[in-house]
Amino acid sequence: MEMNNKNNIPKELLVPMKQREDTSEEISRPSRTFGQNARRTFFKNKLAVVSLIILVIIILMSAFGPSMNQYGLDDQDLSRAKMPARVPVLENISWLGLDGTLSDNFKGNTVEQATLKGVSRYDNAEEFIDIEVIDEGDGSRNSAEVKATYRIYEAKEMTDQYFWLGTDTLGRDQWTRIWLGTRVSLQIAFYAALISLIIGVAYGGIAGFYGGKVDDVMMRILEVLIGIPNLVIILLMMLVLNPGITSIVIALTITGWTGMARIVRGEVMKQKNQEYVLAARTLGRSNWKIIMKHLLPNISGIIIINTMFTIPDAIFFEAFLSFIGLGITPPEASLGALISTGFKSIMLYPYLLIFPAILISLIMIAFNLIGDGLRDAFDPKMHK
């Protein structure tokens, strides 16, 4: 039946295909380089692109944010201490919490008792406190509940002033201190990442390339350094140097590069026996040129990815040290120091903790998502 159908096809429809020798092997579209494929794969990752945009904004704000108002790092005034966040225009949107008021719920046996607790909590400024009854109660213990809202800007006659992120317990502007603290935290992280990049790549590259006794000796030294906890090193730095950026960077320098060195060593040992390296040796290339022009470009992807994951680790390490009092000391600011200060007042003034905590979380998440995006970008299996 099928043969009959084929025989019934009109011959006019059977047109021979014309083949030209000059176009028979022509590529239909231009080929892309590895870099172009990597860039294309990275920008397809929406989370990585959004994280990159957020990170760029945070870096720009750390550079220019402190100059957006007239308050300096050490500009303190106890008369404006513990002022909540108040932002122009946004103060009219109550649910954002940027209207410059302090509010909390208070319980008592009666509404009057609960109200008295609220009034005494806010400096007895009764004429500037709005009371909203939540539960009138039935006379039992702590059965009545009210919500007290303190209009502190009116109470202190500062209705014409705006503190975008509030002030701390000494009256210093939180907007200025948060962005200066972000600048310090990023500086420490980038210094640590740069030192890790330079020392780790050089140490791991030499150990992996030369191998043998050189590798044995260098790896034993590396194992000793890995066994030393960072906290012990920072405590020793505190005895020699004053607490601050220098001591933290030195502490991160001593052991922070070991992870990069191990990764680079493994990659170099895997690549040094490849055909392109053997061809370079045959052509008389020196070891230095083989490392710089052949090996490093081929392992650059893993180096960049590892560096991107080193930066958030350094930020977290600095924040941890500042939180326990071994890092940045007042009046200097860092995200860890600001979180430590806010944690002490979390029950009364939660905004002192919320804003720096949100910012450091955004930075950590952004760097990790960018690192994930770069990992996929430098993986040829992910290129489509």
C-alpha positions in Angstrom: 0.0 0.0 0.0 2.9 2.3 0.9 4.6 1.6 -2.4 1.5 2.6 -4.3 1.3 5.9 -2.4 4.9 6.7 -3.3 4.3 5.9 -7.0 1.2 8.2 -7.0 3.3 11.3 -6.0 3.4 13.8 -8.9 6.9 14.1 -10.4 6.6 17.9 -10.5 7.0 17.9 -6.7 10.2 16.0 -6.8 12.8 18.7 -7.3 16.5 17.8 -6.9 18.4 19.7 -4.2 21.1 22.0 -5.5 24.3 21.6 -3.6 27.1 24.2 -3.9 30.6 23.2 -2.9 31.4 26.7 -1.4 28.5 26.5 1.1 28.2 22.8 1.8 30.3 23.0 5.0 29.3 26.5 6.0 28.5 27.0 9.7 25.0 28.3 10.1 25.8 30.6 13.1 29.1 32.0 14.4 30.7 30.0 17.2 31.1 31.5 20.7 34.2 31.6 22.8 34.3 30.1 26.3 34.1 33.5 27.8 31.0 34.4 25.7 29.4 31.2 26.8 30.2 31.8 30.4 28.8 35.3 30.3 25.7 34.1 28.5 25.1 31.3 31.1 25.7 33.7 34.0 23.2 36.3 32.8 20.6 33.5 32.3 20.8 32.9 36.1 18.3 35.5 37.3 19.1 35.1 41.0 22.8 35.7 40.3 22.0 38.8 38.2 19.7 40.2 40.8 22.3 39.5 43.5 24.9 41.3 41.5 22.7 44.4 41.1 22.0 44.4 44.9 25.6 44.0 45.7 26.6 46.9 43.4 24.0 49.1 45.0 25.3 48.2 48.5 28.9 48.9 47.5 27.9 52.3 46.0 25.9 53.1 49.1 28.8 52.3 51.4 30.8 54.8 49.4 28.3 57.6 49.0 25.6 56.8 51.7 27.4 58.5 54.6 27.5 61.8 52.7 23.8 61.9 52.1 23.1 63.7 55.4 24.9 66.1 57.7 25.7 63.7 60.5 29.2 62.3 60.9 30.5 59.1 62.5 31.2 60.7 65.9 28.4 63.3 65.8 26.6 62.4 69.0 23.9 64.2 70.9 22.2 62.5 73.9 19.1 64.7 73.4 18.3 62.8 70.2 19.3 59.3 71.6 17.2 56.3 70.7 15.2 58.0 68.0 13.3 55.5 65.8 13.5 55.6 62.0 11.6 58.3 60.2 11.7 58.8 56.4 10.0 61.6 54.4 7.0 60.5 52.5 7.3 56.9 53.8 6.3 58.2 57.2 2.7 58.4 56.0 2.7 54.6 55.4 2.1 53.2 58.9 2.8 49.5 58.2 6.4 50.3 57.1 7.3 51.3 60.6 9.2 54.4 59.3 6.9 57.0 60.9 9.2 57.9 63.8 7.1 56.3 66.6 7.8 53.7 69.2 5.0 51.3 70.1 4.6 48.2 72.2 1.9 46.2 73.9 1.5 46.3 77.7 -0.6 44.0 80.0 -2.1 44.6 83.4 -4.9 43.6 85.7 -7.0 46.5 84.3 -6.8 48.8 81.3 -5.7 51.6 83.6 -2.8 49.5 85.0 -1.7 48.5 81.5 -1.9 52.1 80.3 0.2 53.2 83.3 2.9 50.7 82.3 2.9 52.1 78.8 3.1 55.7 80.0 5.9 55.0 82.4 7.8 53.1 79.7 7.9 56.1 77.5 9.2 58.7 79.9 5.7 59.6 81.3 5.1 61.8 78.3 1.4 61.1 78.4 0.4 63.9 76.1 2.4 62.3 73.3 1.3 58.7 73.8 -1.7 57.2 71.9 -3.4 54.3 73.7 -5.3 51.6 71.9 -7.2 49.1 74.0 -6.7 45.6 72.7 -8.3 43.6 75.5 -10.3 45.1 78.3 -9.9 42.0 80.4 -12.0 40.6 83.2 -10.0 41.6 86.3 -7.8 38.5 86.4 -4.0 38.7 86.5 -2.6 40.5 83.4 -5.8 40.0 81.5 -6.1 43.6 80.1 -3.8 44.7 77.2 -3.2 48.0 75.5 -1.0 49.2 72.7 0.9 52.4 73.5 2.4 54.4 70.6 4.9 57.1 71.6 5.3 60.1 69.2 8.9 60.8 70.2 9.7 63.3 67.5 6.9 65.5 68.8 7.8 65.0 72.4 11.4 66.1 71.7 10.3 68.9 69.4 12.1 67.4 66.4 9.3 67.3 64.0 11.4 69.0 61.3 14.2 66.4 61.6 14.5 63.0 60.0 16.7 60.1 61.0 16.3 57.6 58.2 17.4 54.6 60.2 17.0 56.1 63.7 19.8 56.9 66.2 21.6 54.7 68.7 21.9 55.1 72.5 24.4 57.9 72.1 22.3 59.9 69.6 24.5 58.9 66.6 22.8 58.6 63.2 22.3 55.0 62.3 22.2 55.7 58.5 25.7 57.1 58.6 27.1 54.4 60.9 25.5 51.5 59.0 27.0 52.5 55.7 30.4 53.3 57.2 30.2 49.9 59.0 29.4 48.3 55.7 32.4 50.0 54.1 34.7 48.6 56.9 33.3 45.1 56.6 33.7 45.1 52.8 37.2 46.4 53.1 38.2 43.7 55.5 36.6 41.0 53.3 38.2 42.3 50.1 41.6 42.6 51.7 41.3 39.0 53.0 40.1 37.7 49.7 43.0 39.5 47.8 45.6 38.2 50.2 44.1 34.7 50.0 44.1 35.0 46.2 47.7 36.0 45.9 49.3 33.8 48.6 47.0 30.8 48.0 47.4 30.7 44.2 51.2 31.2 44.4 51.7 28.6 47.2 49.3 26.0 45.7 50.6 26.6 42.2 54.2 26.0 43.1 53.5 22.9 45.2 51.3 21.4 42.5 53.6 22.2 39.6 56.9 21.0 41.0 55.6 18.2 43.1 58.0 15.7 44.7 59.9 16.8 47.8 58.8 20.5 47.2 55.2 19.4 47.4 55.8 17.2 50.5 57.4 20.0 52.5 54.9 22.7 51.5 51.9 20.5 52.2 53.3 19.6 55.7 53.6 23.3 56.5 50.1 23.8 55.2 48.7 21.1 57.3 50.2 22.7 60.4 48.6 26.0 59.6 45.2 24.4 58.9 45.3 22.9 62.4 45.5 26.3 64.1 42.1 27.8 64.9 41.4 31.3 63.6 40.2 32.4 67.1 43.5 31.5 68.7 45.3 33.6 66.1 43.1 36.6 66.6 43.6 36.4 70.3 47.4 36.4 69.8 47.0 39.4 67.5 45.1 41.2 70.2 48.2 40.8 72.5 50.5 42.3 69.8 48.3 44.8 68.0 45.4 47.0 68.9 41.9 45.6 68.0 40.9 46.9 64.6 41.1 46.3 60.8 44.8 45.5 60.8 44.7 42.8 63.4 41.7 41.1 61.8 43.3 41.2 58.3 46.5 39.7 59.7 44.6 37.0 61.4 42.7 36.2 58.2 46.0 36.3 56.3 47.8 33.7 58.4 45.4 30.9 57.7 42.7 32.3 55.3 44.6 31.3 52.2 45.1 27.6 53.0 41.8 26.5 51.4 42.7 28.4 48.2 46.2 26.8 48.1 44.8 23.2 48.4 42.3 23.8 45.6 44.9 25.4 43.3 47.4 22.6 44.0 44.9 19.9 43.1 43.9 21.7 39.8 47.5 22.3 38.8 48.4 18.7 39.4 45.5 17.6 37.2 46.3 20.0 34.4 50.1 19.9 34.3 50.1 16.5 32.5 47.7 17.6 29.8 48.8 17.6 26.2 48.9 21.4 25.9 51.4 21.6 28.7 53.5 18.9 27.2 53.4 20.7 23.9 54.6 23.9 25.6 57.5 22.1 27.2 58.4 20.6 23.9 58.5 24.1 22.4 61.0 25.1 25.1 58.7 27.3 27.2 60.0 28.1 30.7 58.2 26.9 33.8 57.1 30.5 34.6 55.5 31.0 31.2 53.8 27.6 31.3 52.3 28.5 34.7 51.3 32.1 33.8 50.2 31.6 30.2 48.8 28.0 30.2 47.9 26.7 33.7 46.5 29.8 35.4 44.1 30.7 32.5 42.7 27.2 32.6 42.1 27.1 36.3 41.0 30.8 36.6 37.3 29.7 36.8 37.8 27.7 40.0 40.0 30.5 41.5 37.3 33.1 40.8 34.5 30.9 42.3 36.5 30.1 45.4 37.3 33.8 45.9 33.6 34.7 45.7 32.9 32.3 48.5 35.9 33.6 50.6 34.5 37.1 50.8 31.3 36.2 52.7 33.3 33.9 55.0 35.6 36.9 55.9 32.6 39.2 56.4 31.0 36.6 58.8 34.3 36.2 60.6 34.7 39.9 61.2 31.1 40.2 62.3 31.6 37.3 64.8 34.7 38.9 66.2 33.1 42.3 66.6 30.0 40.7 68.1 32.1 39.1 70.9 34.1 42.3 71.4 37.4 41.2 69.7 37.0 43.1 66.4 36.2 46.7 65.6 36.0 48.8 68.7 33.9 52.0 69.2 33.7 54.7 68.0 34.6 52.8 64.8 31.7 50.9 63.2 31.3 47.7 61.4 28.3 45.5 60.7 29.3 43.1 63.5 29.8 45.9 66.0 26.4 47.5 65.1 24.7 44.1 65.5 26.4 43.6 68.9 25.1 47.0 70.0 21.6 46.4 68.7 21.5 42.9 70.3 21.9 44.5 73.8 18.7 46.7 73.2 16.7 44.2 71.1 13.7 44.2 73.5 13.4 48.0 73.7 14.8 49.2 70.4 14.7 46.4 67.9 15.5 48.7 64.9 19.1 49.0 66.2 19.5 45.3 65.4 17.1 44.8 62.4 18.7 47.1 59.9 22.4 46.0 60.2 21.2 42.3 60.4 19.2 42.7 57.2 22.1 44.3 55.4 24.7 41.7 56.4 22.2 39.0 55.4 21.8 40.6 52.0 25.5 40.8 51.5 26.1 37.1 52.5 23.3 35.8 50.3 24.3 38.0 47.3 27.9 36.8 47.4 26.8 33.1 47.7 24.3 33.4 44.8 26.9 35.1 42.6 29.3 32.4 43.4 26.7 29.8 42.4 26.1 31.6 39.2 29.9 31.8 38.4 30.3 28.1 39.2 27.6 27.3 36.6 29.0 29.8 34.1 32.5 28.2 34.2 31.1 24.7 33.9 31.1 23.8 30.2 28.4 21.2 30.8 26.0 24.0 31.7 26.6 25.9 28.4 23.7 25.6 26.0 
